[in-house]
Amino acid sequence: MEITLVREMIERISRNLFLIMSLLIPIVAGMGLNFGIVLGAMGGQLALILVTNWHIMGLQGVFLAMILSIPFSIFTWICWRSNIK
C-alpha cells in the first residue's frame, strides 16, 4: 500500500513539474506574463493529454510531451497573431 502511495505521489509531482516548466520557459524568454502563461499551459496540457492517452510512460513520455508542446505553442501563437489587427 505504501508503494502505491509513493508511486502516485511521484506521478503527480512529475506531472505538475512538467506543467510548471511549460509555464516558466516562455516567461523567461520574454514573452510577457499573461501571453506566456496561456501559451505554455495550452501547449503543455495538450501534449500531456496526448502522451497519457497513448500510454507512454517514464522519461520517454516526458521527453515526448516536451517535444510535442513546442509545436502546439507555436501554432497557438500563430493563431493569436493572425487575430491581432
RACORCOR-V595252 format. One record per backbone hydrogen bond with DSSP energy under -1.0 kcal/mol. NH is the residue of the N-H (numbers start at 1). CO is the residue of the C=O. Records with the same first field share a line. If there is no record, write none. Layout:
NH: CO  CO
This chain:
5: 1
6: 2
7: 3
8: 4
9: 5
10: 6
11: 7
12: 8
13: 9
14: 10
15: 11
16: 12
17: 13
18: 14
19: 15
20: 16
21: 17
22: 18
24: 20
25: 21
28: 24
29: 25
30: 27
31: 26
36: 32
37: 33
38: 34
39: 35
40: 36
41: 37
42: 38
43: 39
44: 40
45: 41
46: 42
47: 43
48: 44
49: 45
50: 46
51: 47
52: 48
53: 49
54: 50
56: 51
62: 58
63: 59
64: 60
65: 61
66: 62
67: 63
68: 64
69: 65
72: 68
73: 69
74: 70
75: 71
76: 72
77: 73
78: 74
79: 75
80: 76
81: 77
82: 78
